[in-house]
């Protein structure tokens, strides 16, 4: 039996800005591969000839998705449909209605990351409708699935009693008639048409099994979720591979991936697990601790230490820098001695400020996010939990203690 797949990929992901200023959240990369690509390839690998169409609902920066996947090796299976107005997830789903032809189909939020074993779970259970749930120790930020006898009976958004609950992962297997429930959804308090309302109505008249997924899953909502997903992939999904060059007198512990054209220079100490993309230079005498991803065309140089961080394409920290628990976007250049703090004196939880809202990360070690095309002068210090926007210029010896908007010229 063939199945169509609807992947909801129209949103921006505002909580991930400045990372998502210029491309949608579904194109955020794990091991240099977009979230959306992990899903597409997982579907093809598991379902093979059973795949009817993979329908990607696009919206924000749609060209970044359509151009990328139009050249993909599985492009013949992929079709696109646009959600022209951001009016909620039920509205996004309805854009795909005319393209879905199979009797039953899958719906997936394409801005989440999970262990690829989920696709076998989906295939093994593709007989009757289900919703995939994940047990979370703290479910206060999610929609909680209520079940009786293995079937869904309720869905509560951000409940007060949120300890050790099953949450909605946004993955469903439903009959084509589910579109009727999506069409009947009323505007929510957020002024959106929410797919959760359609799920609730469907579950009132039909059995919707609750399928608990026991392996890794995360909503890549905030940048610390992004870092956690990256570390999971480094530990569990990355394969050892050395296509570039590792010079003599380099110490490597743990797994490592070194892409084509990349060089790890003498005196570098790598604790692993570490991913280095193509045409990048590491060292001499660099120190890469666990959980590091360095994408293509980067330079991490002499006496620079990197820990549990992602450094995106074309970025450089060539001299005497420290980068911990941070995300460095594309085309960023660190002046010599630029350092990012990732730990408070009292070891308390680090919070971030987004607009007027303050959000606790649940972590005592967390650095900063540096937007693309930003440059720092020598000996710049950046406080923990800071967002620095795109195209910023930070003067030598400046101390950055508050968020900086795009295009800031900060003298300290």
C-alpha positions, 0 to 999 in steps of 0.5 A: 500500500502506498502512502503520501506524506505531508511535511509542515515546513512553512514557519520561520521559527522566531524563537531561533532568531537570528539563526532563522532570520534568513532561512526557515527553521526546517532548514536548520542543519544537524551535521550539516544536513537540514532538519527537513532532509533528515525527514525526507531521507528517513521516509525514503529509506524506510518506506521505499516504493510505498512512498506516494508523494512527499508533499512539503508545505512551504511559506517563509523563505520558500525558495530556500527549500524549493531550490535545495530539494529540487536538486535532491536525489529524491526530487522526483518524489517531492512536490511543494505547495505554498501556505501564502498566509501564516494562519496556523497548522490546520490551514497549512495542512489544508493547502496539501489536500488536493495533492494527497491521493492515498487512502491514509497519509502521514503528517509530520512537523518538519521542524523537529529532530528525532532518532531515525528509528521513528520511521520503522515505528511509523511503518510497523503501525501503519494499519490504523490511525495514530498520533505519536507521543513522547514522554517528557519529564517536564511537559509544561511547554507542550501539548499533553496527550491524554489517553485511555485504553491506548487511545487519545481522549484529550489534548491539553496545551501547557498544563499546570500538572506537567511532570512525566507526561506524554506530549504531542510530537506533531506526527500523525497517521490518519485517513484522508477524511481527516481534512474534513476535520481540518476544514471545520477548525475555528480560529484559536485565541492565537488567531490561528487555525490549529491542527490540534483542534482537528485532532481532538474532533477526530479522536471524539468519533474515531479511535486514534491510538497513542503511539509512544516513541521511546527514543530521542525526539526534540522540538528545535525551539530554542538554541539550546534544543538545537545544541542538544540535537546536534550532540545527540547526532554526533554521539548516535548518528555520525559515522567515523569518516576521514576524507580530509587530512590529519597531520602528525602530532594530532591527538584524536579521541572519540569519533571524528568526521573530517570532510574532503579538503579539510586539514587538521594541523599539528598540535591540535587536541580533539576529544570528540565526538567532532564533525568537521565539514569540507575545506576547513582548517583546524589548528595548529594547536587548537583544542576541540572538546566534545560536541563540536560541529564545524561546517564547510570553509571554516578556520578554527586556529591557533590556541582556539578552544571550542566546546559543545558548539556549532560553527556554520559555513565560512566562519573563522576563530583563527586566534586565541578564542574560546567558544562554549555552548554556542552557535556561530552563524555563517560568515562570522569572523572573531578577532583575536582573543574573542571569548564567549562566557558560558558559566555564571559565577554562582553556577545558576541557570542561564536565562535568555531575553527574547523581546520582553520575555525572559526564558530559562534554559534549564542549563547552567552552561550556555553561551551565545548565538552570533548572527551571520556576517558579524565581526568582532575586534580583538579581545571582545568578551561576550556574556552567557545567554546573549543574542547578537544579530546579523551584520554587527560590528563589535569594537576591540575590547568591548564587553557585550552584556545585552542582546544586540539587534541586527546591524548594530555597531557596538563600541562597548 
